[in-house]
Amino acid sequence: MSAHRLGGKAALITGAGAGIGAAAAALFCQEGAAVLLVDADADALERTRQTIVQALPDARVLCVEANVADEAAAHAAVQRCTGKLGGLDVLVNNAAMRNYTAAADATPAEWQAMVAVNLVGMSNYCAAALPALRQSGAGSVVNVSSCYAVTGRKGMALYDATKAAQLAYTRSLAFEEAVHGVRANAVCPGSTLTDFHVGRALGKGKSVEQLKTERKDTSLIGRWASPEEIAWPIVWLASGEASFITGTTLMVDGGLHIM
């Protein structure tokens, strides 16, 4: 792999307080990018920032506490990025919320809350970022969807429906923005051992070691992914190495989609 494949670029990553977003932020900085991190959890953002600067003292990292459903906050975050980091070349829409209500029981309020974050939130940041991404001349949007956008399961209809919608949005965005030099792609992670899953397991009295044994049937590889294993494909799609790729859905699920 080439070193500093994102050198000279500025990136904005939502949902960067933990998990895939935090891993992507660290790798973006490692690859030479200046990064603005967005998350609704200020403490989590600061932990991500501290982890990065401890490993990379010269990293340029800014934080913005915001709910992605807030349209005004999206524009403010982009303005801070362009003002403090000199532009915006890459947008990673990673922020998401979950809901475990069965389809038959979901209320309109639950649907609206899910769509506000997972779909409208993504749209907010795309709309706010596109003028700067067009000006970049080689802008890249990477939307983090889910393997369950293309396969089925029970109990996650609201989440999975919004993740499928993200793929349709990504394809339309690729069509619309190609003329402006902006690429748009989606990554579909499989089972990923993030802080979120660890926290839920511990809350149910499960150990991390026990948790690790529970996803052996959700990929051909037979294990959870690490957040970094999802973040590296995001880095690649954001980089010039993927300059002829747009409108693509990249399955990073250990083969779940063919099982």
Protein Blocks (a to p, Z undefined) as FASTA:
>chain_A
ZZhklgoiacddehklgcjllmmmmmmmmnopacddddfblklmmmmmmmmmmmmmmbcc
ddddddfklmklmmmmmmmmmmmnopafbdcdfbdcddfbdfklpcfklmmmmmmmmmmm
mmmmmmmmmmmmmmnopaccdddddfklmbccehilmmmmmmmmmmmmmmmmmmmmmmno
pacddddddddddfklmmmmmmnopafklmmmmmmmmcfkopacdfklmmmmmmmmmpmk
lmmgghiacddehommmZZ
